[in-house]
């Protein structure tokens, strides 16, 4: 009998949720997704240091000797995102998702400009638009940016999606793909309900994606649904048949090592009954989001976390640029991470407190105890400076 991962791949497109090129090579998914958080995790792997160094040197050359470190790092960040994307596309037969700076999430025009730049870098390398998805946060300005980009043939993956209003607005805008965050929805409900766990069929994240999937298929929307941010394989099993699922290497490994019959739970050709079709103007969207505390809180938290991941990656790039150019290294990254994430001040960061990507947390949590101590973060980031708390 085929393992669960192979059975899943027969009914759902499996996407690797990692920037680790070797992990992608190991699991051979059709698509892959990356972002600054995942690149930050991958950047801790010595194998990829040459990719980063090359991008920094090329950015310095392009910007000129007189350019400040901040300008060089900003240019290098785009180059590195595309460099990782190009390496991934050598392995996967499908598409790679590359993220727009989360700090632009409420700026439509800046998001459009950044997306065009990223696509331009791919096209300069001979990679067509059909192989790239631009990841944009599912804010109203972000959705409007995606609507314009889709008209230009730049395909978009709308991320940080937690609520039904976001999904409907994305479908009406004609975006290529959405990524509802299953595990983060579960996190919120566990925190606010006091429950330690939910059975797979009762998982709030699973229920949300199921509702969105059936609504899209019932009403003929072409927007693909890609479940993301999973906490366990039960969530994945309950969404078998979804258009796509983006899964971390750790959970893919669990699926590959599990036997049994995998039942299709979602069927695009025969969707479960759904609610009536609705139309959303901006006021309707904002009203629905205001009435959905989970979606509003997790969207804001996600943008802050992704933005922090970019800032941390920028600090590392500045550190590396200084090393390459003979300057002093930056050593304050660990302290900043704890100031932002250690919400209760107990000296450890739990997964629930962590504002960044799950992949970064997993990369830093080397002992897999679900908590980040200062030593974990120092070791992961290579920062020798004590926190000085």
C-alpha positions in Angstrom: 0.0 0.0 0.0 1.2 3.5 -0.8 2.1 5.7 2.1 -0.1 8.7 3.0 2.1 11.2 1.2 2.0 9.4 -2.0 -1.8 8.9 -1.7 -2.2 12.6 -1.0 -0.1 13.6 -4.0 -2.5 11.6 -6.2 -5.5 13.9 -5.3 -3.9 17.1 -4.2 -0.9 19.2 -5.4 1.7 18.9 -2.6 3.8 22.1 -2.2 7.0 22.2 -0.1 6.8 24.9 2.6 10.5 25.6 2.9 13.4 27.5 1.6 15.7 24.5 2.1 16.6 23.4 -1.4 17.9 20.0 -0.2 14.6 19.3 1.5 12.7 20.2 -1.7 15.0 17.8 -3.6 14.2 15.1 -1.1 10.4 15.3 -1.3 10.1 16.3 -5.0 6.9 18.4 -4.7 5.3 20.0 -7.7 5.5 23.5 -6.3 7.4 25.3 -3.6 6.8 28.4 -1.5 9.4 30.7 0.0 9.5 34.1 1.8 11.9 36.0 3.9 11.0 33.9 7.0 11.9 30.7 5.2 15.0 32.2 3.6 16.0 33.3 7.1 15.7 29.7 8.2 17.6 28.5 5.2 20.3 31.1 5.7 21.4 29.3 8.8 22.5 26.4 6.6 26.2 26.8 5.5 25.4 25.3 2.1 23.5 28.4 1.0 26.0 31.0 2.2 27.5 31.3 -1.2 24.1 32.1 -2.8 23.7 34.9 -0.2 27.3 36.2 -0.6 26.9 36.3 -4.4 23.8 38.3 -4.2 25.4 40.8 -1.8 28.4 41.2 -4.0 26.3 41.7 -7.1 24.0 44.2 -5.3 27.1 46.2 -4.1 28.4 46.2 -7.7 25.0 47.3 -9.0 24.5 50.1 -6.4 28.1 51.4 -6.4 30.7 51.9 -3.8 29.1 55.1 -2.6 25.8 53.4 -1.7 25.0 52.9 2.0 24.7 49.4 3.5 20.9 49.8 3.9 20.4 50.4 0.2 22.7 47.5 -0.8 20.8 45.2 1.6 17.4 46.3 0.3 18.6 45.5 -3.2 20.2 42.2 -2.1 17.0 41.1 -0.4 15.1 41.1 -3.7 18.0 39.4 -5.4 18.3 36.7 -2.8 14.5 36.0 -2.9 14.7 35.5 -6.6 18.0 33.6 -6.4 16.4 31.0 -4.0 13.4 30.9 -6.3 15.6 30.2 -9.3 17.4 27.4 -7.5 14.0 25.9 -6.4 12.7 26.0 -10.0 15.6 23.8 -11.1 14.1 21.1 -8.9 10.3 21.5 -9.0 8.3 21.2 -12.2 5.7 23.7 -11.3 5.8 27.1 -9.6 7.6 28.9 -6.8 6.0 31.6 -4.6 8.0 34.7 -3.9 6.8 37.2 -1.3 6.4 40.9 -1.5 7.8 42.8 1.5 5.1 42.4 4.2 5.7 46.0 5.3 4.0 47.1 2.1 0.8 45.2 2.9 -1.3 48.4 3.2 0.2 50.1 0.2 -1.3 49.1 -3.1 1.0 51.0 -5.5 4.2 50.0 -3.6 3.1 46.3 -3.7 2.5 46.5 -7.4 5.9 48.1 -8.0 7.7 45.5 -5.9 5.8 42.6 -7.6 6.8 44.0 -11.1 10.4 44.3 -9.9 10.5 40.7 -8.7 8.9 39.4 -11.9 11.4 41.5 -13.9 14.3 39.7 -12.1 12.8 36.3 -12.9 12.3 37.3 -16.5 15.8 38.6 -16.8 16.9 35.1 -15.8 14.7 33.5 -18.5 12.0 32.4 -16.2 8.4 33.0 -17.4 5.5 34.4 -15.4 3.7 31.1 -15.5 6.3 29.6 -13.1 6.1 32.3 -10.4 3.4 33.3 -7.9 3.8 36.7 -6.1 2.8 36.3 -2.5 0.9 39.3 -1.1 -0.9 39.7 2.3 -4.7 39.5 2.1 -5.4 43.0 3.1 -7.9 45.1 1.1 -5.0 47.1 -0.5 -3.1 43.9 -1.1 -6.1 42.3 -2.8 -6.5 45.4 -5.0 -2.8 45.2 -6.0 -3.3 41.5 -6.9 -6.3 42.3 -9.0 -4.2 44.7 -11.1 -1.2 42.4 -11.3 -3.4 39.5 -12.5 -4.6 41.8 -15.3 -0.9 42.2 -16.3 -0.3 38.4 -16.3 1.5 38.4 -13.0 -0.1 35.6 -11.0 -0.6 36.0 -7.2 -0.7 33.9 -4.1 -2.7 35.8 -1.4 -1.3 34.8 2.0 -2.1 35.5 5.7 -5.7 34.6 4.9 -7.8 33.7 8.0 -11.4 34.8 7.2 -14.1 34.1 4.8 -14.3 37.8 3.8 -10.7 37.7 2.6 -11.3 34.6 0.6 -14.4 36.0 -1.1 -12.6 39.3 -1.9 -9.7 37.4 -3.4 -11.9 35.2 -5.6 -13.8 38.3 -6.9 -10.5 39.9 -7.7 -9.6 37.0 -9.8 -6.4 36.0 -8.0 -4.7 32.8 -9.0 -4.4 31.2 -5.5 -5.1 31.8 -1.8 -3.3 30.3 1.2 -5.6 30.1 4.2 -3.6 29.4 7.4 -5.0 26.3 9.0 -2.7 26.0 12.0 -2.8 29.7 13.0 -6.6 29.6 13.0 -6.4 26.6 15.3 -3.9 28.4 17.6 -6.3 31.3 18.1 -9.2 29.0 18.9 -7.2 26.9 21.4 -6.0 30.1 23.1 -9.5 31.6 23.4 -11.5 28.4 24.1 -9.1 26.9 26.7 -9.1 23.6 24.8 -5.8 21.7 24.3 -6.8 20.1 21.1 -9.5 19.5 18.5 -10.2 16.3 16.6 -9.4 16.7 12.9 -13.0 17.2 11.6 -13.7 19.8 14.4 -10.4 21.7 13.8 -11.5 25.3 13.2 -8.8 25.8 10.5 -10.0 22.7 8.7 -13.6 23.9 8.9 -12.6 27.3 7.5 -10.7 25.9 4.5 -13.5 23.4 3.8 -16.1 26.2 3.7 -13.9 28.3 1.4 -13.2 25.4 -0.9 -16.8 24.4 -1.3 -17.9 28.0 -1.8 -15.4 28.5 -4.6 -16.3 25.3 -6.4 -20.0 25.8 -6.0 -19.9 29.2 -7.6 -17.3 28.5 -10.3 -14.4 30.6 -9.1 -11.1 29.7 -10.7 -9.1 30.8 -7.7 -7.2 27.8 -6.3 -7.2 27.0 -2.5 -4.0 26.0 -0.9 -4.2 25.1 2.8 -1.1 26.2 4.7 0.5 26.4 8.2 -0.4 23.0 9.5 0.1 21.9 13.1 -0.3 18.1 12.6 -1.0 15.5 9.9 -4.7 15.1 11.0 -5.4 18.6 9.6 -3.8 17.5 6.3 -5.7 14.3 6.2 -9.0 16.2 6.7 -8.2 18.4 3.7 -7.2 15.6 1.2 -8.6 16.7 -2.2 -8.0 20.4 -1.7 -6.5 22.0 -4.7 -3.1 22.4 -3.1 -1.6 21.9 0.4 1.7 23.5 1.4 3.4 21.3 3.9 6.6 21.5 5.9 9.3 18.9 5.4 8.8 17.5 9.0 5.1 16.8 8.3 5.8 15.5 4.8 8.2 13.0 6.5 5.4 12.0 8.9 3.0 11.4 6.0 5.6 9.4 4.1 6.2 7.2 7.1 2.4 6.6 7.7 0.4 3.8 6.2 -3.4 3.4 5.8 -6.1 4.4 3.3 -6.4 8.1 2.7 -10.0 9.2 2.0 -10.7 12.1 -0.3 -12.5 14.7 1.9 -12.9 17.6 -0.7 -14.0 17.2 -4.3 -13.9 20.0 -6.8 -16.3 18.2 -9.1 -18.8 17.4 -6.4 -18.5 20.1 -3.7 -20.6 20.0 -0.6 -23.6 22.5 -0.5 -22.5 26.0 0.2 -24.0 29.4 1.1 -25.4 31.8 -1.5 -23.0 33.8 -3.5 -22.1 37.3 -2.1 -20.4 40.4 -3.4 -18.1 42.5 -1.3 -17.3 46.2 -1.6 -14.6 47.7 0.6 -17.1 48.7 3.3 -18.6 45.1 3.3 -15.1 43.6 3.6 -14.1 45.9 6.5 -17.4 45.2 8.3 -16.9 41.4 8.0 -13.3 41.7 9.2 -14.3 43.9 12.1 -16.8 41.2 13.1 -14.2 38.4 12.9 -11.8 38.9 15.8 -9.8 35.9 14.9 -9.2 36.9 11.3 -8.4 40.5 12.2 -6.0 39.7 15.0 -4.2 37.0 13.1 -3.8 39.1 10.0 -2.3 42.0 12.0 -0.1 39.6 14.0 1.0 37.8 10.8 2.0 41.1 9.1 4.0 42.1 12.1 5.7 38.7 12.3 6.6 38.6 8.6 7.8 42.2 8.8 10.0 41.3 11.8 11.4 38.3 9.8 12.4 40.7 7.0 14.0 43.1 9.5 15.9 40.2 11.1 17.0 38.9 7.7 18.1 42.5 6.7 20.2 42.6 9.9 21.9 39.4 9.0 22.5 40.6 5.5 24.0 43.8 6.8 26.2 41.7 9.2 27.3 39.5 6.3 28.0 42.5 4.0 30.1 44.1 6.8 32.1 40.8 7.1 32.6 40.6 3.3 33.7 44.3 3.2 35.9 44.0 6.3 33.6 45.8 8.7 32.3 45.0 12.2 29.4 42.5 12.6 26.0 43.3 14.0 25.3 41.4 17.2 22.0 42.8 18.4 19.6 40.6 16.5 18.9 38.1 19.3 18.1 40.9 21.8 15.6 42.4 19.3 14.0 39.1 18.7 13.3 38.6 22.4 12.1 42.1 22.9 9.4 41.5 20.2 8.5 37.9 20.9 8.9 37.1 24.6 5.5 38.6 25.4 5.4 37.4 29.1 9.0 38.2 29.8 9.8 34.8 31.1 13.0 34.4 29.1 11.6 31.9 26.6 9.5 32.2 23.5 6.7 29.7 22.9 5.2 28.9 19.5 2.1 30.9 20.5 4.2 34.0 21.3 6.3 33.7 18.1 5.3 36.3 15.6 7.4 35.0 12.7 7.1 32.1 10.4 6.6 28.5 11.7 9.6 27.4 9.6 11.9 29.9 11.4 10.6 28.7 14.8 11.2 25.1 13.8 14.7 25.9 12.5 15.6 27.6 15.8 13.9 25.0 18.0 16.7 22.4 17.6 15.7 20.4 20.7 12.0 20.4 19.6 10.7 21.3 23.0 8.3 24.0 21.6 10.2 26.8 23.4 13.1 29.1 22.3 15.7 29.9 24.9 18.3 32.6 24.3 20.8 29.9 23.5 18.6 28.5 20.8 18.2 31.8 19.1 21.9 32.7 19.5 22.9 29.4 18.1 20.5 29.6 15.2 21.4 33.1 14.2 25.1 32.8 14.9 25.0 35.7 17.3 27.7 35.6 20.0 26.4 38.5 22.1 24.6 37.7 25.3 21.1 39.2 25.6 21.9 41.4 28.4 18.3 41.1 29.7 
